[in-house]
Amino acid sequence: MRTDRIFSRLEQEPHRPSAPPPRMSRVRLGLFSATSVFYVAIVVAVLGTTWLVQLDWQVMLFRPYKQWPEWHGALDAFVVMGQRAPTAVLVASWLGWRSWRQRTLRPLLALGVSLLLLNVTVGAVKIGLGRLGPHYATSVGSAELYAGGDIFPSGHTANAVVTWGILAYLATTPRARRVLSVVAGVLTLGVGATTVYLGTHWVSDVLLGWAAGLLILLGLPWCEPAIARAEALIFALRERFAAVGPPLAPSPASRPVPARKPLVKPRALPSHQEQASEKRTPDAVASRY
């Protein structure tokens, strides 16, 4: 096994990637439109207390976590793959290394934009509709809307779609994109189904969560110009600060050295009169003898 290929992938690339970002193609636009229609249909079905709400109650009263209790522990741990904090830290760490290796901030900026859109869109619907979850439902057959809840759509499901789907969106090769799309699809389907099994979400919550996350990924190409401008601005500011540099501190050699006080006080020199008197003194003494 040659290790030089492995270590070469850990080094920083000499140039930034030249591949253009995904654009809003006809296929993507068609998928975005179809997902939007599906999103609206789910909301209307829940607002109208239709057959979808009846399905929610049937699954809830079936209580899957009691039908198959042996799966509870494993699935309770698996649902963490949809929680925002741990998944965001994990994916941000990977994309941060990739940003350093490819000399570009686009992966991190794309993740930040997608999470921002996720929080705004999903959070607004959650707060606006205020639906209660299955464990807090009060009236059988009711949609449990406008009751102060925050369960519709499923945040776990939408976050799994965005967080793991962004890896496929940012893939640079078709093969990597296909593989990561399959992995992200399995994870998001599993997280959504697990929340229904645990009884924390209605079926309609999960359906709307899948649609909400998919809409963000499909519409992300519209944000690519803003991401490119933000990256250019950050690099320009970095170059400006690098050119100016920090203020230079004066070197020790250029600092003035204070005069040192002598340890022994110098003796004062005798004046001219004292010197003259000292010269006359021996003559005067010699004349006396």
N, C-alpha and C positions, 0 to 999 in steps of 0.2 A: 504494500500500500504506500503510495507516494504522499508524503505529508506536505510537500512544497505547495501543492495546489490548495490544500486546506489553509495553510498559513497565508497564502497569497490573498485569499478571500477576506482575511482579517485586516489587511493593510488598507490604508486610505487610497482611493482611486486617484489617478493623476488629474482627471478632468471630471466635470459635472456631467450627469447623463444628458444626452442630446435628444432622447425620445420625447415627443410632445405629450402633454397630459391628455387624458380622455376628453373627447368633445361630445357635445349633445347631438348624437346622431339620430336618424329617424327611428331606429329600433329602440334606442334608449328613451326617446321622447314618447314613442308608443307605449312602452312599458310604464313610463311615468304617468301617462294619462289613464291607462287601465288600472294602475294601482290607486290613483286618486279616486276613480269611480268606485272601486272596491272599498276604499276608506270611507267615503261618504255613505255608501250603502250600509256598512256596518253601523255607523253612527245613527242613521235613520232607523234601522231595524231595532236598535236598543231604545231609542227615544219613543218609538211606537209600540214598545212592549210586544213584539211580534214573536214568531216561532223561535227566533234566536234566543230570546230571553227564556222561553220555555226549555230550550236545550240547555241553557246555563243551569237552570234549576234541576233538571234531570241528572246532569253530571254531578252537580253539587250534592244532591241527596243520595246518589250512588256511592259517594265517598270512596274514591279509588285508594286513598291511603289506608283505609280499613280493609279493602278487598285484598290488597297485596302489601301487608305490613313489612314483609322481609326486604322490600326495596326502599323503605323509608330512609334508612340511614345513608345509603349510598346516594340517593337522589337529593337528599337534603344537603349533602356536600357538593354534588354536581351543580346545583342551582347557583352556586357562587360564581360560576362562569358567566352569569348574567348581571352580577352586581357591578355597579359603576366604578367604585373606588379601586378594587383589586384588579379588574380587567383593564381599566384606564392606565394604571401604573405599569402593568405588565406590557401592554402594547406600546405605551409611550417610551418605555426603556428600549424596546426593540427598534422602534422608529427613530429614537434619538441616536442609537449607534449607527443606524443606516444613514441618517442625515450627516453624521460626521464622516462616514466612509465615502459617501457620494458627494460631499461638499455642497449640500443643498439643504434648505430648511423646509422644502415643500412637504415631506412626510409629516413632520410635526405640526406644521400649519394646517394641513388638511385634517389631521386628527382633531386639532383644536376647534376648527370651524364646524366639523361634523358634530362634536360633542356640544358645542354652543347651540347649534340648531336643534339638537335632540332635547336639550334642557328647556329651550324656549317653547318649541312646538308641543312636545309631550306634556310638559308641565302646565301649559296654558289649558289644554283640554282636560287634564286631571282636575285642576282647580275649578274650571268652569262647570264641569258636569257633576263633580262631587259625588261620585258613585262609591257605595260601600262594597267591601269585599265579601266573599261567601261566609267567612267566619263571623261577620258583623251584620249579616242580613237580618231584617226584622219582619218582613212580610213575604210569605211564599207567593211566587209568581210575579213579584214586583221587580222593576228594573233597578230599584234602590238608587235612584238619581237624586241629586241636589240634597244630599244628606250629610255633607261635610266630609265625604271620603275622598280618596285620591288613588283609586285603583284602576281607572279606565282612561287610557289604554295601559297595558302592562309595561311598566318601566324596565323590568328585567328583560323582557323579550325584545323591546325596541333597542335597549342598550346592547344586547348580544348581537343583533343584526348590524348595528353601526360599528361597534368596536371590533368585531371579528371580520366584518365585511370590508372594513377600510383596508385591511391587509391585502385582500384580493383586488381592491380598487387601485392600490398603489403598486401592484406587481408590475415588473418591467418586462416580463416575457409571457407569451401566451400560455406556455405550459404551467408556469407558476400561478398565473391567474386562474386557470382551470382547477388546479389542485386546491388552492386556497379558497376558491368559491365553494367547492364541495365540502371542505372542512368547516367553513363558516356556515354553510347551510345545515350541516348535521348538528353543529353546536346550537344554532338558533332554534331549530326545530325541537331539539332535546330540551333546551331551557324552557321554551314555551309550554311544552307538554308536561314538564316537571312541575311548573307552577300550578297547572290544573290538577295534577296528581296530589300535590301537597294541600290543595284547597285554598291557596292564597289568591287565586284569580279565577274569574269566570272564563268560559271558553271565548266569549266575545272580547274580553280584555286581551287575550293572546292574539286573536285574529287582528285586532286593531293595532297591537304592538308590532306585529310583523309588517303590516302595511306602513306604519309610521316610520319604522327604521328603514324600510326599503325605499320610501320616498326621499329620504335624506341622501342615501347613497346614489339614487338615480339622478337627483338634482344637483349633486356636488359639482359636475362640470360647469354649471353656471357660476360657481364661486371661484373657479380657477383663475380668472383675470385678477380678482381681488387678492388671491393668495400670491400670485406672481408679483403684484405691486407691493404687497407687504414684505415679501422676501427681498425685493430690490431695495426697499427703503431700509431694512435692517442691515443689509450688506453695505449700503452707502454710509450709514451712520457708523458702522464698524470701521470702514476705511477712513472716515473723517477723524475719528478718535485715535486711530492708529497713526495717522499722519501728524496730528498735533502732539500726541504723546503727553506723558505726565510732566509737570514742572521739575526741572533738574535741581537737585539739592547741591549747594556749594561743596566742592571737594575739600577735604581737610587741609590740603596744601595751600588753598587760596584764602583760608580763614586767617585773620590777623592773630598773631601769637602775643598774648599779654606779656609785658616785661616782668621778669622774675625779681623778687626782692632779694637782695644779698643777705646771706645768713649772718655775716659779720659786718658791722658798720664800719665803713672805711675811715681811716684816721685823717683828720684835716691837715693839709700841708701847711707848714709855717710860712708866715708872711715875710716880706723882704726885710722889715725892720728886725724881726726876730733872727733871721739869718745873719744880718750884719752884726747884731749884738753877740751872736755865738762866735763869729769870727774874731771880734775884739776881745772876747773874754780870755782866750789863751795868752794874748800879748800882754794884757793887763796883769795876769797872774805871773808871767815870766819877769816882768819889770820889778815886781816886788821882791824878788829874790836875786 
